[in-house]
Amino acid sequence: MKLRSVFLTSVSLGSLALGCENPNPTPTDAAVPPSDAVQSDAGPPVDAFSTTDAARPACEGEATDFPGATDYACPTVRAALTAMPNAFPYVLEPPGASARAVAFEQMRTNGFFDYASDPEPADFTTTQDLYLGGGEGIASRTERRFDPHFPLPSTAPADMLRICQDETIWRANPQFCIGPSTLNPIILQALQQGQLGDTSEPQRFRAARIEAAILWFLHVSAYKEATTCITVFPGGDGGTDDCDSAWGYYTGGADRTTGIGYASLVHELEPATHDAIWEGLLAIRCWREMDPSDPAMVDWSDISTPQLAFFERAHAQEDRALDRGMVVVLMDRLHRLHTTSGMEQAANLEFLRTILGPHEAITLTDTMGMSTTYPAGPSLFDRTLRAVSATDADFVATEIAKPVADIDVDAIIARLDAAFPCP
């Protein structure tokens, strides 16, 4: 994609480097190691791809085996999967990113996202504890998460790991710095109002916004970590951890047959798309096998033009599958507008508007009485859809803003389904 190419080119030409998600996970940060995971050291360079992409199965029905005859074939990774075909051959150790997906799943398990009733203030406190995660939870990453679909800012600090924690940068680049500019404020505002029992709107509306914002965080993070798994940042920490983290954010550390969090939602709704996302993650992992040096020391100077081309193919494969995964969830929530009513229906619409509608400016006041205003902006999904069809992007933005009874739900579903076909 054009924007991704701009990002990669700016990194290579400027010798900039982006850091690992969490180079040294603490015991509280690491998820329980999945029993079906495989650890694998990098092997010799291999040509990870053939000349064409494999044909993908229809999204309906049971998923078929991947990869296809003309899809990528990585001997080292595939050999590691022979005994445990539903595993992910992580390079270093179970990534701490998995724990954040597990925290999201715990919120679901707790019934916090059950829109049939309103959570109590205490439920928001429990959710906040899961969100903060002792300082290494979801919040520790939303406050700095960037989306590499957007161009890298022209000015950047020496510590690229925390580029979006610079207020000057995130204010000037709110879509690139989607975490601190938009996602974290949405979540914190909803948690704050929910704990206070604010009666200005039903509590389930706040839960819906939290669910949507965290789901988008997991979606962007799986892509972002795959982007930065090919780089290093000052200090020598390699990007290989991020290859593993891309898998952790999507799956929560679970094997291919189920998934946790984002993966669980997609697997329940469309197994073949879940498989396609897995294959995209394996393609990224397969690319990592191509580097002949110590993966913890990979540098742009070591990456040949063919290797970059292979990475672009793997990255695009993952991107297409993740986009379909998000659309699958959105289409399900749109369908619920037909099957629910009253406040439950309205909460589903709140979830949808958090992703498909523009977001308003948010002002938060901290415990010291200091207020910060975060900017309004286009919908979280606007860039994704507009890159395919500006007409569809405008149509969806117009429809989702209407009263629920006037929304052409079927037309939105049809347009999303056509714009993001089975990967």
Summary of the structure (lengths in Angstrom):
residues: 423
radius of gyration: 20.6
end to end distance: 15.3
largest distance: 61.1
contacts: 1477
relative contact order: 0.15
helix: 55%
strand: 3%
